[in-house]
Amino acid sequence: MVKFDLHAKPFAEIPFPNNVATRQDPTSPTGRRLNISLDATTNIERKMRMRADQTMDGFGIFSPIMVSFDAPLDVENIRERHTKNHDFQDDCVLLVNVDPKSKGYGEFVELDLGQGNYPLGIEWPFQYWDQDEHRDSPNLLFETRDEDTNNNGVLDPYEDTDFDGVLDKPNTFSGKPVPLVTPDNVKEFLSGQDRPIDDLITFYEKETNTLIAWPVYPLREKTTYAVVLTKHLKGLDGEPVRSPFPYINHLDQTEELRPLVGLLPKIGMSLDDVQFAWSFTTQSIVDELYWIRAGLYGHGPLKFLASQYPPDLKPKVVRDKDESGHLPEKPYILPNDLALPIFDLAGPLLGYPPEVVKALKDDISFIDHWVLGEFTSPNFLVDRDGIATPMYPADDNEMFEIDLNTGRAVHGPGRVSFICAVPKETPEHHQPFPVMIYGHGFSGAPFEVFGFAGRYAQFGYAVCGLDAVGHGLALPSDEGIPYDQIVPQALAGLGLLQFYEAFKGGRIRDLDNDGMITAFDNGGDFWSYDMFHLRDNVRQTVVDHIQFIRILRSLGNLKWDFDTNGDGKADDLMGDFDGDGRIDFGGAQNQKFVVWGQSMGGIVTEVLAGVEPTISAATPISGGGGLIHIGLRTTNPGVPEGALMPLMGPFIVFSPLGDAFDSVEIAIMINDLHREYRDGPRGWPHYYPVATTTNLKPGDSVIVRNQSKGVESRAFRHPDGRGFRVSIPADALSAVEKRGLLGLRDGDRVKVPVICEDWTADVDEEGHRVGEARCITSDPKRSLLFGDHIVIEIYDGLDGKLKQVIDTFEKRVDFQGAIFPAGAPLVAIGPGLGHPRNTPDFRKTMAFAAMILEKGDPIAYARYYGLERLDFSYDKDALPQTNIIIYHSIGDANVPVSASIALARAAGILSEDKNDALLKHHVGEGVEGFFRATSKKYSVRDWARQECKRRLSDPRWPNEWDGAWQTIEPPLPLPVHVDADNLDSGVDEHGEPNIDPPIRAQRETDFGVMALRLPYLNPMGSHGVEPSNPTRMFNINNFVMNQIGVFASSDGKILMDDPCLALPRCPSNTECCSRLPESVIDIANKTPDPKDQCK
């Protein structure tokens, strides 16, 4: 029977999403608001629920449908019916549009119930930090281990190894655990098609008897859908599931479900086939971004934005003064010859071989000058708490607050920094140049345009890049190397100091109270555990791009208060950086724009492409749709730490030290911005020792209590003596919130003990306090103002006497400008929800988060590239379609390939048969360690050869096939990824297998091309596409760059897959050559033929 209990605690037990969990609101775009329980242990989770309750007007368009039962289901029956064909007639669960007002009324939407569209397998299961009991579980959602060591079906002492109070059993079809593929077992799997991960049930949770179905295509926004459980959905007894009511639906939903009477016969069913049904309404998605864009152009409820944020562009001085202290004649442009040394410095640092650096410099030689500047954009993430200061805007927890009914919005001016590369003029290309906008990756900066601006200068484009929200150029600070001294000194000797000073910082804020802007402040809160803030970081960055395009379109007649032509008058043309009387780029003759970016920049591009109608071509790389699916599988440095660690933790970690006293170190583990912490030594960021004990012996138990919240977690030290960790939900102040209690002022670079009531410190020459504060008066209890009080109790055995209580810091902890001294009450130093991985609580949290994120998720905007179009009739230059190539590098583990495949389905690019082919070959899964495919050319032992490693290995996992893998006889064939598109036309540099025929999905219309391309860059997988690499036997990097150039210069109407695009030799009289600039061909013709260094 379907579970349906509105009074269950802490949350109602009902099929979800469900309109029963809404309330009527006539002011809402859907007529509804969510009605969600606010009951939560922590304030941060309660705040998330409150925001959803107050602001969300419906449920997810790309979120899971979940329904629980009072007995187990026949999962083999479900998988069989939903994977053997695309026919709805025999399905167990149906999803259908029952909204007569919808364009898609009557559409049946396919659900993923075992097809594999949303793989859960992860590349690095071990990456989730110290003492992870699930470090060998190759997914984050479902249990893969069997805790019942004696098979008696009872939770015996010491069997609950993850301390969740449940006797965990594998969530598998066979009931057996899911092992990792290792040197010990690999041969038994290579002989067959199935791999251990295939046994994992991804659509059903055995522990709670919950069916979990994801829509294969995103639903329509502001639309009512019905979920139908048919007679084909059965329990293990072979009987169809039953309704919790005497009838097939909740009576309040009868009218919403009435259309089923006429719709079910279209698939050969009737109401007689229905066991239970319910309805839900999807949320509004694009309204806010749509009306912000309209408002900036003077239309709609937010039309005040046009006058409050007029086009405004400011150049930055980028040239050093001469010895006499004077600026050169043109201080706002950096001539390209001065910039060239940057590439000689950066190339080796990035690990580029000399051939790549030379190719890059060859391209860059076609740039005339570089410019830096900034503009004003409406900032919808301004501080609401009243604690912002000039250096600390306190915007790291904010979200959009916009009421389209009243035209009210919380906003303020935001300064956005940018860089542009201006090409050299040719007879074909001249100022003002059309503009290509590039979006940088997470924790990166617009300096990424250095890798590509030269190539597109040859196609006639000025290439610009913006700092995303919270991002900019910053130097590392954690390595003990004084980069802040070394880099300026080196650049000063090259005449580049002012360029660096103008470039650095950007939009970064100090997020850890060290008084400095460093690399880990860069984007430190972008991919955040605060889902509303994460969502709106994406949307704010999109708004900034919309405003930038608006400004570029307006250039030509506007003036700015700067003297760029050297006549002594600050009244020159806005956008005329070089002072020649013409704007450098943009203007009335350049009303079409090309946008692209990689990783985070790809994601931003994919949202922008749905709401900005002047984009003629978009070519995002390694972005994708379904942000929550990305989060569940990403290995991107710092993203698991910043976004997932606070959802799972904070953790109390117990690590044996291995000394003669069997001492155990006790530490708090919580995220410190986005510092990556995969498998490092104790003492790395995120890990903060608070005590050491000799009382915790193997078999002893602990209780970790949050005294402030009245909750506890029970655990034990395993009898074998290994370490463990405990999740405990807790609240703590953020870095910015601490500042008031610590008494910190802008410019301070001082750490302050939390016990200080008054303090003093040394002062530097600028009057800022530095070093370590000294208390004048103190109170240890002030520690309790900074976080929840944590108490750790150690007991003899499982139920013996109390041996030790730890309720104070026994070791000093420094965290985000605060010193928690020994003797102060032990508190949580950072917040977290405390939902451990591989538990139902974590699974439910991620499902809820998926719904929240959708307004900032590309998947929600893909429909508007071309399948449908928003109404931009107020803009005479609006284009009827956004032509787009969705790129994703094969085997990408940072942003899984499945995300771009999902986006291509949503955009109408990927047909069912091509999607099925990708599923068959596990392209979206993209984990080479599962041994889905192997090289025809190389073995694992070849991989270890020095001359092969650079070509064959993953730079972030250089020891992937070391150790025991090298001792297997005969040597194993090297696991690789399948090449889905075969863009190299069979060169197969790494011996990779190809899909035949190639996928190369695309959709052509009268307005242009929309396509999916999956370039094969590295047999171990790669993230994004780097500049041209002439050492490759097939220069796929060059291929992609040229393919983008041809696509962009044709306004997205020409997509070429000719292998000639890779060069280095271009056959004469081919269409390929005719589409490429002569300079690109000339450079290629002078490039030596590549040699296979790994034979």
Summary of the structure (lengths in Angstrom):
residues: 1095
radius of gyration: 29.4
end to end distance: 62.0
largest distance: 91.6
contacts: 3932
relative contact order: 0.10
helix: 26%
strand: 21%
